[in-house]
Amino acid sequence: MNKVMKEQEYTLESLYRYGRDVLSSCGIMEADTDAHILLEYAAQIDRSSYYLHMYDPAGKKTAEMYIKLLNRRAEREPVQYITGEAYFYGHTFLVTPDVLIPRQDTEILVAEAEKRLCPGMRVLDLCTGSGCVLLSILNSHHAEGIGSDISPAALAVAMQNQKRLGLQAEWIESDLFTRISGVFDMIVSNPPYIAADVLGELQPEVIGHEPVTALDGGLKGLEIIKRIIREAPAFLKKDGWLLLEIGFDQGDAVKRLLAEQGFKETVIIKDLEHRERVAAGRRS
């Protein structure tokens, strides 16, 4: 950061403008939004408080913390890892670099699961990460939920989110179905589905900070998806549903894989930008 602010400039509004300019100069597209989020975090205020007190003195400590946060964002560290929180499906979830940052696209997976849920159903969430998918489902439906992940650090984050929301769930460290037992009415997953040969093309915020094991889907991004579809029937009740988040160009391939394993009522659901986002199929 080359710009230095004089102490008399320390108002919330001037700090915000400074942060916006710094992040813009670093080529960050979300500079305006990120500058606001980081300022609110540094000053421990919300957006309403900012507008009520934007011309009040911010204080030296707030300014110093804000500049440290801006430096981290300028190095392309995601805002969510800086603040430790991410907003998803109406709730704020704790996140660390051990889990993927919940994204709005994944809300399609939750919404489609909810359409097919009935009270008392048993749900398994594979590759649960922060637990945001399973916990969002359990928060709005009376269901029994199990979340599994190969990463114990990710499961620790999921457990914190469970306590934060006051929900009941079980967490299992497992490589997909390896340590899973019993059968379920529904299996959901946001698995790794990025093709290995394009990982390097992802944004610096993603490939430089988010866990690669939660991104790398191997050849054509389908290796983990293939395993889930192949093994899922043994863990699904008759007419049970399997729902997977998928890549924007994987719909035809995943629908074919589902059909090969005998799934019926297969469908590819698109997101708000009309990109393939969720694959669903019912065990026959």
Phi and psi in degrees as GROMACS dihedral restraints (atoms count N, CA, C in turn):
[ dihedral_restraints ]
;  ai    aj    ak    al  type     phi  dphi    fc
    3     4     5     6     1   -90.6    20    10
    4     5     6     7     1   -25.0    20    10
    6     7     8     9     1   -78.2    20    10
    7     8     9    10     1   137.3    20    10
    9    10    11    12     1  -120.4    20    10
   10    11    12    13     1   131.0    20    10
   12    13    14    15     1   -96.5    20    10
   13    14    15    16     1   141.8    20    10
   15    16    17    18     1   -81.1    20    10
   16    17    18    19     1   150.9    20    10
   18    19    20    21     1   -60.3    20    10
   19    20    21    22     1   -33.4    20    10
   21    22    23    24     1   -69.1    20    10
   22    23    24    25     1    -9.7    20    10
   24    25    26    27     1   -90.0    20    10
   25    26    27    28     1    -0.9    20    10
   27    28    29    30     1   -74.8    20    10
   28    29    30    31     1    72.9    20    10
   30    31    32    33     1  -110.2    20    10
   31    32    33    34     1   160.9    20    10
   33    34    35    36     1   -59.0    20    10
   34    35    36    37     1   -41.1    20    10
   36    37    38    39     1   -66.3    20    10
   37    38    39    40     1   -42.6    20    10
   39    40    41    42     1   -69.9    20    10
   40    41    42    43     1   -34.8    20    10
   42    43    44    45     1   -64.3    20    10
   43    44    45    46     1   -42.2    20    10
   45    46    47    48     1   -60.2    20    10
   46    47    48    49     1   -47.5    20    10
   48    49    50    51     1   -62.1    20    10
   49    50    51    52     1   -39.6    20    10
   51    52    53    54     1   -61.1    20    10
   52    53    54    55     1   -48.2    20    10
   54    55    56    57     1   -63.7    20    10
   55    56    57    58     1   -41.5    20    10
   57    58    59    60     1   -60.7    20    10
   58    59    60    61     1   -42.6    20    10
   60    61    62    63     1   -67.5    20    10
   61    62    63    64     1   -40.3    20    10
   63    64    65    66     1   -64.1    20    10
   64    65    66    67     1   -47.4    20    10
   66    67    68    69     1   -68.2    20    10
   67    68    69    70     1   -36.2    20    10
   69    70    71    72     1   -62.4    20    10
   70    71    72    73     1   -40.9    20    10
   72    73    74    75     1   -66.8    20    10
   73    74    75    76     1   -19.3    20    10
   75    76    77    78     1   -90.6    20    10
   76    77    78    79     1     1.5    20    10
   78    79    80    81     1    81.2    20    10
   79    80    81    82     1    20.8    20    10
   81    82    83    84     1   -85.9    20    10
   82    83    84    85     1   118.5    20    10
   84    85    86    87     1   -64.5    20    10
   85    86    87    88     1   -35.2    20    10
   87    88    89    90     1   -93.3    20    10
   88    89    90    91     1    32.5    20    10
   90    91    92    93     1   -56.0    20    10
   91    92    93    94     1   -43.1    20    10
   93    94    95    96     1   -62.8    20    10
   94    95    96    97     1   -51.3    20    10
   96    97    98    99     1   -65.3    20    10
   97    98    99   100     1   -45.8    20    10
   99   100   101   102     1   -64.5    20    10
  100   101   102   103     1   -37.2    20    10
  102   103   104   105     1   -62.5    20    10
  103   104   105   106     1   -39.9    20    10
  105   106   107   108     1   -65.7    20    10
  106   107   108   109     1   -48.4    20    10
  108   109   110   111     1   -60.1    20    10
  109   110   111   112     1   -44.5    20    10
  111   112   113   114     1   -69.3    20    10
  112   113   114   115     1   -34.8    20    10
  114   115   116   117     1   -67.2    20    10
  115   116   117   118     1   -43.3    20    10
  117   118   119   120     1   -62.0    20    10
  118   119   120   121     1   -36.8    20    10
  120   121   122   123     1   -68.4    20    10
  121   122   123   124     1   -44.5    20    10
  123   124   125   126     1   -65.3    20    10
  124   125   126   127     1   -39.5    20    10
  126   127   128   129     1   -90.4    20    10
  127   128   129   130     1    -6.3    20    10
  129   130   131   132     1    56.8    20    10
  130   131   132   133     1    51.0    20    10
  132   133   134   135     1  -132.4    20    10
  133   134   135   136     1   168.3    20    10
  135   136   137   138     1  -106.6    20    10
  136   137   138   139     1   178.7    20    10
  138   139   140   141     1   -63.1    20    10
  139   140   141   142     1   -38.3    20    10
  141   142   143   144     1   -62.5    20    10
  142   143   144   145     1   -42.5    20    10
  144   145   146   147     1   -63.9    20    10
  145   146   147   148     1   -35.8    20    10
  147   148   149   150     1   -59.0    20    10
  148   149   150   151     1   -49.0    20    10
  150   151   152   153     1   -69.2    20    10
  151   152   153   154     1   -27.5    20    10
  153   154   155   156     1   -74.6    20    10
  154   155   156   157     1   -29.5    20    10
  156   157   158   159     1  -126.3    20    10
  157   158   159   160     1    22.5    20    10
  159   160   161   162     1   -60.9    20    10
  160   161   162   163     1   -24.5    20    10
  162   163   164   165     1  -102.3    20    10
  163   164   165   166     1     7.8    20    10
  165   166   167   168     1   -79.0    20    10
  166   167   168   169     1   154.1    20    10
  168   169   170   171     1   -58.8    20    10
  169   170   171   172     1   135.1    20    10
  171   172   173   174     1   -86.4    20    10
  172   173   174   175     1   -27.9    20    10
  174   175   176   177     1    94.5    20    10
  175   176   177   178     1   145.0    20    10
  177   178   179   180     1   -64.4    20    10
  178   179   180   181     1   -40.7    20    10
  180   181   182   183     1   -63.4    20    10
  181   182   183   184     1   -41.6    20    10
  183   184   185   186     1   -62.8    20    10
  184   185   186   187     1   -43.7    20    10
  186   187   188   189     1   -62.9    20    10
  187   188   189   190     1   -43.1    20    10
  189   190   191   192     1   -65.2    20    10
  190   191   192   193     1   -41.9    20    10
  192   193   194   195     1   -64.8    20    10
  193   194   195   196     1   -42.4    20    10
  195   196   197   198     1   -59.3    20    10
  196   197   198   199     1   -43.6    20    10
  198   199   200   201     1   -64.1    20    10
  199   200   201   202     1   -37.7    20    10
  201   202   203   204     1   -63.8    20    10
  202   203   204   205     1   -41.7    20    10
  204   205   206   207     1   -65.4    20    10
  205   206   207   208     1   -39.7    20    10
  207   208   209   210     1   -62.8    20    10
  208   209   210   211     1   -39.0    20    10
  210   211   212   213     1   -60.5    20    10
  211   212   213   214     1   -41.3    20    10
  213   214   215   216     1   -65.4    20    10
  214   215   216   217     1   -42.9    20    10
  216   217   218   219     1   -67.1    20    10
  217   218   219   220     1   -35.0    20    10
  219   220   221   222     1   -64.0    20    10
  220   221   222   223     1   -24.7    20    10
  222   223   224   225     1   -85.9    20    10
  223   224   225   226     1    10.4    20    10
  225   226   227   228     1    72.7    20    10
  226   227   228   229     1    21.8    20    10
  228   229   230   231     1   -73.3    20    10
  229   230   231   232     1   130.1    20    10
  231   232   233   234     1   -60.0    20    10
  232   233   234   235     1   144.1    20    10
  234   235   236   237     1   -56.0    20    10
  235   236   237   238     1   -39.1    20    10
  237   238   239   240     1   -64.4    20    10
  238   239   240   241     1   -35.1    20    10
  240   241   242   243     1   -74.3    20    10
  241   242   243   244     1   -29.9    20    10
  243   244   245   246     1   -68.1    20    10
  244   245   246   247     1   -45.8    20    10
  246   247   248   249     1   -85.9    20    10
  247   248   249   250     1   -19.1    20    10
  249   250   251   252     1    80.2    20    10
  250   251   252   253     1    13.1    20    10
  252   253   254   255     1  -141.0    20    10
  253   254   255   256     1   151.2    20    10
  255   256   257   258     1  -141.7    20    10
  256   257   258   259     1   140.6    20    10
  258   259   260   261     1   -91.1    20    10
  259   260   261   262     1   131.8    20    10
  261   262   263   264     1  -153.3    20    10
  262   263   264   265     1   125.3    20    10
  264   265   266   267     1    51.2    20    10
  265   266   267   268     1    42.3    20    10
  267   268   269   270     1    89.9    20    10
  268   269   270   271     1     2.0    20    10
  270   271   272   273     1  -137.7    20    10
  271   272   273   274     1   159.0    20    10
  273   274   275   276     1  -100.1    20    10
  274   275   276   277     1   126.2    20    10
  276   277   278   279     1  -111.2    20    10
  277   278   279   280     1   143.2    20    10
  279   280   281   282     1   -71.1    20    10
  280   281   282   283     1   139.7    20    10
  282   283   284   285     1  -138.7    20    10
  283   284   285   286     1   148.8    20    10
  285   286   287   288     1  -135.6    20    10
  286   287   288   289     1   171.2    20    10
  288   289   290   291     1   -63.5    20    10
  289   290   291   292     1    -2.9    20    10
  291   292   293   294     1   -82.5    20    10
  292   293   294   295     1    -9.7    20    10
  294   295   296   297     1  -132.4    20    10
  295   296   297   298     1   154.5    20    10
  297   298   299   300     1   -65.0    20    10
  298   299   300   301     1   148.8    20    10
  300   301   302   303     1   -76.3    20    10
  301   302   303   304     1   124.5    20    10
  303   304   305   306     1   -58.7    20    10
  304   305   306   307     1   137.0    20    10
  306   307   308   309     1  -121.9    20    10
  307   308   309   310     1   155.1    20    10
  309   310   311   312     1   -59.4    20    10
  310   311   312   313     1   -35.1    20    10
  312   313   314   315     1   -56.3    20    10
  313   314   315   316     1   -35.9    20    10
  315   316   317   318     1   -71.6    20    10
  316   317   318   319     1   -15.9    20    10
  318   319   320   321     1   -62.3    20    10
  319   320   321   322     1   -25.3    20    10
  321   322   323   324     1   -61.6    20    10
  322   323   324   325     1   -39.5    20    10
  324   325   326   327     1   -61.5    20    10
  325   326   327   328     1   -45.0    20    10
  327   328   329   330     1   -63.8    20    10
  328   329   330   331     1   -45.1    20    10
  330   331   332   333     1   -61.9    20    10
  331   332   333   334     1   -41.0    20    10
  333   334   335   336     1   -69.4    20    10
  334   335   336   337     1   -35.0    20    10
  336   337   338   339     1   -64.5    20    10
  337   338   339   340     1   -42.5    20    10
  339   340   341   342     1   -62.5    20    10
  340   341   342   343     1   -32.8    20    10
  342   343   344   345     1   -64.2    20    10
  343   344   345   346     1   -23.8    20    10
  345   346   347   348     1  -108.5    20    10
  346   347   348   349     1     1.8    20    10
  348   349   350   351     1   -89.6    20    10
  349   350   351   352     1   146.8    20    10
  351   352   353   354     1  -127.8    20    10
  352   353   354   355     1   155.3    20    10
  354   355   356   357     1   -54.9    20    10
  355   356   357   358     1   139.3    20    10
  357   358   359   360     1    86.2    20    10
  358   359   360   361     1    -1.0    20    10
  360   361   362   363     1   -68.1    20    10
  361   362   363   364     1   157.2    20    10
  363   364   365   366     1  -107.4    20    10
  364   365   366   367     1   123.7    20    10
  366   367   368   369     1  -120.2    20    10
  367   368   369   370     1   135.2    20    10
  369   370   371   372     1  -114.3    20    10
  370   371   372   373     1   130.0    20    10
  372   373   374   375     1  -114.1    20    10
  373   374   375   376     1   107.4    20    10
  375   376   377   378     1   -84.8    20    10
  376   377   378   379     1   146.8    20    10
  378   379   380   381     1    58.2    20    10
  379   380   381   382     1    49.3    20    10
  381   382   383   384     1   -68.2    20    10
  382   383   384   385     1   -27.1    20    10
  384   385   386   387     1    58.2    20    10
  385   386   387   388     1  -121.3    20    10
  387   388   389   390     1   -70.9    20    10
  388   389   390   391     1    -9.7    20    10
  390   391   392   393     1    83.1    20    10
  391   392   393   394     1     7.5    20    10
  393   394   395   396     1   -62.8    20    10
  394   395   396   397     1   -36.0    20    10
  396   397   398   399     1   -69.3    20    10
  397   398   399   400     1   -54.3    20    10
  399   400   401   402     1   -61.5    20    10
  400   401   402   403     1   -45.7    20    10
  402   403   404   405     1   -67.7    20    10
  403   404   405   406     1   -33.1    20    10
  405   406   407   408     1   -66.2    20    10
  406   407   408   409     1   -38.8    20    10
  408   409   410   411     1   -65.8    20    10
  409   410   411   412     1   -47.0    20    10
  411   412   413   414     1   -67.6    20    10
  412   413   414   415     1   -27.3    20    10
  414   415   416   417     1   -68.9    20    10
  415   416   417   418     1   -25.9    20    10
  417   418   419   420     1  -113.2    20    10
  418   419   420   421     1    -3.6    20    10
  420   421   422   423     1  -137.1    20    10
  421   422   423   424     1   141.5    20    10
  423   424   425   426     1   -79.6    20    10
  424   425   426   427     1    97.0    20    10
  426   427   428   429     1  -145.1    20    10
  427   428   429   430     1   164.2    20    10
  429   430   431   432     1   -99.1    20    10
  430   431   432   433     1   128.0    20    10
  432   433   434   435     1  -126.9    20    10
  433   434   435   436     1   140.2    20    10
  435   436   437   438     1  -126.9    20    10
  436   437   438   439     1   131.9    20    10
  438   439   440   441     1  -115.7    20    10
  439   440   441   442     1   136.0    20    10
  441   442   443   444     1  -128.9    20    10
  442   443   444   445     1   151.3    20    10
  444   445   446   447     1  -157.3    20    10
  445   446   447   448     1   151.1    20    10
  447   448   449   450     1   -76.1    20    10
  448   449   450   451     1   -15.9    20    10
  450   451   452   453     1  -100.8    20    10
  451   452   453   454     1   117.4    20    10
  453   454   455   456     1   -65.4    20    10
  454   455   456   457     1   -30.7    20    10
  456   457   458   459     1   -66.7    20    10
  457   458   459   460     1   -37.7    20    10
  459   460   461   462     1   -65.7    20    10
  460   461   462   463     1   -41.2    20    10
  462   463   464   465     1   -64.5    20    10
  463   464   465   466     1   -32.5    20    10
  465   466   467   468     1   -63.3    20    10
  466   467   468   469     1   -37.9    20    10
  468   469   470   471     1   -67.5    20    10
  469   470   471   472     1   -42.5    20    10
  471   472   473   474     1   -59.9    20    10
  472   473   474   475     1   -40.3    20    10
  474   475   476   477     1   -64.3    20    10
  475   476   477   478     1   -39.1    20    10
  477   478   479   480     1   -63.1    20    10
  478   479   480   481     1   -39.9    20    10
  480   481   482   483     1   -68.1    20    10
  481   482   483   484     1   -35.8    20    10
  483   484   485   486     1   -60.2    20    10
  484   485   486   487     1   -48.0    20    10
  486   487   488   489     1   -63.3    20    10
  487   488   489   490     1   -38.8    20    10
  489   490   491   492     1   -62.2    20    10
  490   491   492   493     1   -37.5    20    10
  492   493   494   495     1   -90.6    20    10
  493   494   495   496     1    -8.3    20    10
  495   496   497   498     1    68.9    20    10
  496   497   498   499     1    37.7    20    10
  498   499   500   501     1  -110.6    20    10
  499   500   501   502     1   166.3    20    10
  501   502   503   504     1  -108.5    20    10
  502   503   504   505     1   128.2    20    10
  504   505   506   507     1  -157.0    20    10
  505   506   507   508     1   160.6    20    10
  507   508   509   510     1  -112.9    20    10
  508   509   510   511     1   142.7    20    10
  510   511   512   513     1  -124.0    20    10
  511   512   513   514     1   132.5    20    10
  513   514   515   516     1  -130.1    20    10
  514   515   516   517     1   128.3    20    10
  516   517   518   519     1   -78.8    20    10
  517   518   519   520     1   115.6    20    10
  519   520   521   522     1  -157.9    20    10
  520   521   522   523     1   143.0    20    10
  522   523   524   525     1   -84.5    20    10
  523   524   525   526     1    93.8    20    10
  525   526   527   528     1    53.7    20    10
  526   527   528   529     1  -117.3    20    10
  528   529   530   531     1   -90.4    20    10
  529   530   531   532     1     3.5    20    10
  531   532   533   534     1   -52.4    20    10
  532   533   534   535     1   -42.8    20    10
  534   535   536   537     1  -114.5    20    10
  535   536   537   538     1    21.2    20    10
  537   538   539   540     1   -95.3    20    10
  538   539   540   541     1   140.0    20    10
  540   541   542   543     1  -132.5    20    10
  541   542   543   544     1   160.4    20    10
  543   544   545   546     1    87.0    20    10
  544   545   546   547     1  -176.9    20    10
  546   547   548   549     1  -125.0    20    10
  547   548   549   550     1   159.6    20    10
  549   550   551   552     1  -132.9    20    10
  550   551   552   553     1   154.5    20    10
  552   553   554   555     1   -78.6    20    10
  553   554   555   556     1   -25.2    20    10
  555   556   557   558     1  -152.9    20    10
  556   557   558   559     1   138.9    20    10
  558   559   560   561     1  -120.9    20    10
  559   560   561   562     1   128.1    20    10
  561   562   563   564     1  -122.3    20    10
  562   563   564   565     1   154.5    20    10
  564   565   566   567     1  -163.6    20    10
  565   566   567   568     1   140.1    20    10
  567   568   569   570     1  -111.4    20    10
  568   569   570   571     1    82.7    20    10
  570   571   572   573     1   -83.2    20    10
  571   572   573   574     1   169.2    20    10
  573   574   575   576     1   -62.0    20    10
  574   575   576   577     1   124.5    20    10
  576   577   578   579     1  -139.0    20    10
  577   578   579   580     1    16.2    20    10
  579   580   581   582     1   -86.8    20    10
  580   581   582   583     1   130.2    20    10
  582   583   584   585     1   -62.1    20    10
  583   584   585   586     1   135.0    20    10
  585   586   587   588     1   -56.5    20    10
  586   587   588   589     1   -34.7    20    10
  588   589   590   591     1   -79.3    20    10
  589   590   591   592     1    -2.7    20    10
  591   592   593   594     1  -117.2    20    10
  592   593   594   595     1     5.6    20    10
  594   595   596   597     1   -56.7    20    10
  595   596   597   598     1   -39.2    20    10
  597   598   599   600     1   -66.4    20    10
  598   599   600   601     1   -13.5    20    10
  600   601   602   603     1   -90.6    20    10
  601   602   603   604     1    -4.6    20    10
  603   604   605   606     1   -70.0    20    10
  604   605   606   607     1   161.4    20    10
  606   607   608   609     1   -59.7    20    10
  607   608   609   610     1   148.7    20    10
  609   610   611   612     1   -55.7    20    10
  610   611   612   613     1   -34.0    20    10
  612   613   614   615     1   -61.3    20    10
  613   614   615   616     1   -32.5    20    10
  615   616   617   618     1   -85.3    20    10
  616   617   618   619     1   -62.6    20    10
  618   619   620   621     1   -70.2    20    10
  619   620   621   622     1   -24.4    20    10
  621   622   623   624     1   -87.6    20    10
  622   623   624   625     1   -11.1    20    10
  624   625   626   627     1  -137.4    20    10
  625   626   627   628     1   -34.4    20    10
  627   628   629   630     1   -81.8    20    10
  628   629   630   631     1   152.7    20    10
  630   631   632   633     1   -64.3    20    10
  631   632   633   634     1   122.4    20    10
  633   634   635   636     1   -62.8    20    10
  634   635   636   637     1   -34.3    20    10
  636   637   638   639     1   -63.4    20    10
  637   638   639   640     1   -22.6    20    10
  639   640   641   642     1   -89.8    20    10
  640   641   642   643     1    -2.6    20    10
  642   643   644   645     1  -111.3    20    10
  643   644   645   646     1   -40.6    20    10
  645   646   647   648     1   -74.6    20    10
  646   647   648   649     1   107.6    20    10
  648   649   650   651     1   -96.8    20    10
  649   650   651   652     1    11.2    20    10
  651   652   653   654     1    72.6    20    10
  652   653   654   655     1  -152.5    20    10
  654   655   656   657     1   -58.7    20    10
  655   656   657   658     1   122.2    20    10
  657   658   659   660     1    58.3    20    10
  658   659   660   661     1    11.9    20    10
  660   661   662   663     1    73.7    20    10
  661   662   663   664     1    12.7    20    10
  663   664   665   666     1  -110.5    20    10
  664   665   666   667     1    -1.2    20    10
  666   667   668   669     1   -64.0    20    10
  667   668   669   670     1   -45.9    20    10
  669   670   671   672     1   -69.9    20    10
  670   671   672   673     1   -40.1    20    10
  672   673   674   675     1   -60.1    20    10
  673   674   675   676     1   -41.9    20    10
  675   676   677   678     1   -60.0    20    10
  676   677   678   679     1   -44.1    20    10
  678   679   680   681     1   -61.8    20    10
  679   680   681   682     1   -44.2    20    10
  681   682   683   684     1   -62.9    20    10
  682   683   684   685     1   -47.6    20    10
  684   685   686   687     1   -64.9    20    10
  685   686   687   688     1   -38.7    20    10
  687   688   689   690     1   -67.7    20    10
  688   689   690   691     1   -38.7    20    10
  690   691   692   693     1   -94.3    20    10
  691   692   693   694     1   -19.0    20    10
  693   694   695   696     1   -60.5    20    10
  694   695   696   697     1   -38.9    20    10
  696   697   698   699     1   -54.6    20    10
  697   698   699   700     1   -32.1    20    10
  699   700   701   702     1   -70.2    20    10
  700   701   702   703     1   -14.6    20    10
  702   703   704   705     1  -115.4    20    10
  703   704   705   706     1     8.2    20    10
  705   706   707   708     1  -111.8    20    10
  706   707   708   709     1   138.3    20    10
  708   709   710   711     1   -68.4    20    10
  709   710   711   712     1   164.2    20    10
  711   712   713   714     1   -57.7    20    10
  712   713   714   715     1   132.8    20    10
  714   715   716   717     1    69.6    20    10
  715   716   717   718     1    11.9    20    10
  717   718   719   720     1   -72.0    20    10
  718   719   720   721     1   153.3    20    10
  720   721   722   723     1  -101.3    20    10
  721   722   723   724     1   142.8    20    10
  723   724   725   726     1  -117.5    20    10
  724   725   726   727     1   124.6    20    10
  726   727   728   729     1  -126.4    20    10
  727   728   729   730     1   129.8    20    10
  729   730   731   732     1  -129.4    20    10
  730   731   732   733     1   136.1    20    10
  732   733   734   735     1   -76.8    20    10
  733   734   735   736     1   140.7    20    10
  735   736   737   738     1  -135.4    20    10
  736   737   738   739     1   170.7    20    10
  738   739   740   741     1   -77.2    20    10
  739   740   741   742     1   162.6    20    10
  741   742   743   744     1   -63.7    20    10
  742   743   744   745     1   -19.1    20    10
  744   745   746   747     1  -118.3    20    10
  745   746   747   748     1    20.5    20    10
  747   748   749   750     1  -108.5    20    10
  748   749   750   751     1     1.5    20    10
  750   751   752   753     1   -56.3    20    10
  751   752   753   754     1   -52.1    20    10
  753   754   755   756     1   -61.3    20    10
  754   755   756   757     1   -44.1    20    10
  756   757   758   759     1   -64.6    20    10
  757   758   759   760     1   -43.0    20    10
  759   760   761   762     1   -70.4    20    10
  760   761   762   763     1   -39.0    20    10
  762   763   764   765     1   -61.8    20    10
  763   764   765   766     1   -38.5    20    10
  765   766   767   768     1   -66.1    20    10
  766   767   768   769     1   -41.4    20    10
  768   769   770   771     1   -63.0    20    10
  769   770   771   772     1   -39.6    20    10
  771   772   773   774     1   -63.8    20    10
  772   773   774   775     1   -43.8    20    10
  774   775   776   777     1   -63.5    20    10
  775   776   777   778     1   -39.6    20    10
  777   778   779   780     1   -62.6    20    10
  778   779   780   781     1   -28.0    20    10
  780   781   782   783     1   -94.7    20    10
  781   782   783   784     1    10.0    20    10
  783   784   785   786     1    85.7    20    10
  784   785   786   787     1    11.0    20    10
  786   787   788   789     1   -71.7    20    10
  787   788   789   790     1   145.3    20    10
  789   790   791   792     1  -116.7    20    10
  790   791   792   793     1   174.0    20    10
  792   793   794   795     1    51.0    20    10
  793   794   795   796     1    35.5    20    10
  795   796   797   798     1   -70.5    20    10
  796   797   798   799     1   141.3    20    10
  798   799   800   801     1  -151.7    20    10
  799   800   801   802     1   147.7    20    10
  801   802   803   804     1  -110.7    20    10
  802   803   804   805     1   122.3    20    10
  804   805   806   807     1  -101.7    20    10
  805   806   807   808     1   135.0    20    10
  807   808   809   810     1   -97.4    20    10
  808   809   810   811     1   156.7    20    10
  810   811   812   813     1   -87.0    20    10
  811   812   813   814     1  -171.4    20    10
  813   814   815   816     1   -66.6    20    10
  814   815   816   817     1   -19.0    20    10
  816   817   818   819     1  -100.6    20    10
  817   818   819   820     1    17.0    20    10
  819   820   821   822     1    63.4    20    10
  820   821   822   823     1    31.6    20    10
  822   823   824   825     1  -103.4    20    10
  823   824   825   826     1   143.1    20    10
  825   826   827   828     1   -57.3    20    10
  826   827   828   829     1   128.9    20    10
  828   829   830   831     1  -133.6    20    10
  829   830   831   832     1   -38.1    20    10
  831   832   833   834     1  -134.5    20    10
  832   833   834   835     1   135.9    20    10
  834   835   836   837     1  -109.8    20    10
  835   836   837   838     1   135.4    20    10
  837   838   839   840     1  -132.4    20    10
  838   839   840   841     1   142.2    20    10
  840   841   842   843     1  -152.3    20    10
  841   842   843   844     1   155.0    20    10
  843   844   845   846     1  -114.5    20    10
  844   845   846   847     1   134.0    20    10
  846   847   848   849     1   -66.8    20    10
  847   848   849   850     1   130.0    20    10
